[in-house]
């Protein structure tokens, strides 16, 4: 499934896939692509991610972990890419415990 959305004046594309390895463990892949042509800084943000979900109590208690890399492309020079100044980490790891009732 590919979703297209307009956030402000930025175009984004997102693809997600998940697969249950066991009845409690789910692997997940995600890919986001943001076109920043609506901002003062041109270029694309290319963000692949991999994650796992573990269900403790049906779908009521879930532990989610994700690693995501943010690459920057379509800059004029390598120095422009390195000095992009987004203030966002290139590598990030996220863990979240979710309880629903």
C-alpha positions as CSV (number, residue, x, y, z in Angstrom):
1,X,0.0,0.0,0.0
2,X,1.4,3.4,-0.9
3,X,0.0,6.5,0.7
4,X,0.5,10.0,-0.6
5,X,-0.1,12.9,1.7
6,X,0.4,16.7,1.6
7,X,1.9,18.1,4.8
8,X,2.1,21.8,4.5
9,X,3.6,22.1,1.1
10,X,5.8,19.0,1.4
11,X,5.0,15.8,-0.6
12,X,5.5,12.5,1.2
13,X,5.2,8.9,0.2
14,X,5.0,6.0,2.6
15,X,5.0,2.2,2.3
16,X,4.6,-0.2,5.2
17,X,4.6,-4.0,5.5
18,X,4.3,-6.4,8.4
19,X,4.4,-10.1,8.8
20,X,3.5,-12.3,11.9
21,X,6.5,-14.6,12.6
22,X,4.7,-16.2,15.5
23,X,1.2,-15.4,17.0
24,X,2.9,-12.9,19.3
25,X,5.9,-11.5,17.2
26,X,5.5,-9.4,14.2
27,X,8.3,-8.0,11.9
28,X,7.7,-4.7,10.2
29,X,9.3,-2.7,7.4
30,X,8.6,0.9,6.5
31,X,9.9,3.3,3.9
32,X,9.2,7.1,3.9
33,X,10.2,9.5,1.2
34,X,9.7,13.3,1.7
35,X,10.2,15.8,-1.1
36,X,11.2,19.1,0.5
37,X,10.7,21.3,-2.6
38,X,8.1,23.3,-0.6
39,X,10.8,24.5,1.8
40,X,13.8,26.8,1.4
41,X,16.1,23.8,1.3
42,X,15.7,21.4,-1.7
43,X,16.4,17.7,-1.5
44,X,14.7,14.4,-0.5
45,X,14.6,12.7,2.8
46,X,14.9,9.0,2.3
47,X,13.9,7.1,5.5
48,X,13.9,3.3,5.5
49,X,13.0,1.6,8.8
50,X,12.9,-1.9,10.3
51,X,10.9,-2.9,13.5
52,X,9.4,-5.6,15.6
53,X,6.1,-5.7,17.6
54,X,5.6,-8.1,20.4
55,X,2.1,-8.7,21.7
56,X,1.9,-9.7,25.4
57,X,-1.8,-9.8,26.0
58,X,-3.7,-10.2,22.8
59,X,-3.7,-6.8,21.1
60,X,-4.1,-4.9,24.4
61,X,-0.4,-4.7,25.4
62,X,2.2,-4.3,22.7
63,X,5.9,-3.5,22.8
64,X,7.2,-1.9,19.6
65,X,10.8,-1.3,18.6
66,X,12.1,0.4,15.5
67,X,15.4,1.5,13.9
68,X,15.2,4.2,11.2
69,X,17.9,5.7,9.0
70,X,17.4,9.2,7.4
71,X,19.3,9.7,4.2
72,X,19.4,13.0,2.4
73,X,19.6,13.1,-1.4
74,X,19.4,15.5,-4.4
75,X,21.6,18.1,-2.9
76,X,24.0,20.0,-5.2
77,X,27.2,18.8,-3.4
78,X,28.2,16.4,-0.6
79,X,28.9,19.4,1.6
80,X,25.3,20.7,1.1
81,X,24.0,17.3,2.2
82,X,26.3,17.1,5.3
83,X,25.5,20.7,6.3
84,X,21.7,20.4,5.8
85,X,21.1,21.5,9.4
86,X,17.8,19.7,9.9
87,X,18.5,19.1,13.6
88,X,17.2,15.5,13.2
89,X,19.4,12.5,13.8
90,X,20.4,10.3,10.9
91,X,20.1,7.1,13.0
92,X,17.3,6.7,15.5
93,X,16.0,3.9,17.6
94,X,12.5,4.0,19.2
95,X,10.8,1.8,21.8
96,X,7.2,2.2,22.7
97,X,4.9,0.2,25.1
98,X,1.2,0.5,24.1
99,X,-1.7,-0.4,26.2
100,X,-5.3,-0.3,24.8
101,X,-8.6,-1.1,26.5
